[in-house]
Amino acid sequence: MAYIDWDDKFSVDVEGMDNQHKKLFRIANRLHEIIETKDYGDKLSEAFDALINYVKEHFHDEEQLMAEWGFPELESQRKAHKAFAKQLSASFSEFKSGQTKALQDLLDYLEVWLINHILLSDKKYGEFIATKGSVDRIASPK
């Protein structure tokens, strides 16, 4: 069983963003798997780097989408995204400085933040865009 299971309740009804969210879940699940096996070598660093890099890409794409559609809560989304990325990096830095508990804290934070952010914030832009028109032109993630 996955650490974080995708469910249709997480859909924002924007296919490209849903696909990106699913990929974030897969990366989080991979990170969890590595942490559970206590494989703290290169695999962990690679998985964390993959998470950080994809988070940046996803946030860029998501914020661009919100800007294109004139979503009124764009600035609060940007602030939340920035805080999330900063917290992930801080947790990983704590781990690298010898605090192994920071990995579990990172996973817990990642899980709660992803779920809550999608359900409470991202769903709002999906609903907003739905009132404005079709999002067929939005491509799937790279």
Secondary structure, 3 states (H helix, E strand, C coil): CCCCCCCHHHCCCCHHHHHHHHHHHHHHHHHHHHHHCCCCCHHHHHHHHHHHHHHHHHHHHHHHHHHHHCCCCHHHHHHHHHHHHHHHHHHHHHHHCCCCHHHHHHHHHHHHHHHHHHHHHHHHHHHHHHHHCCCCCCCCCC
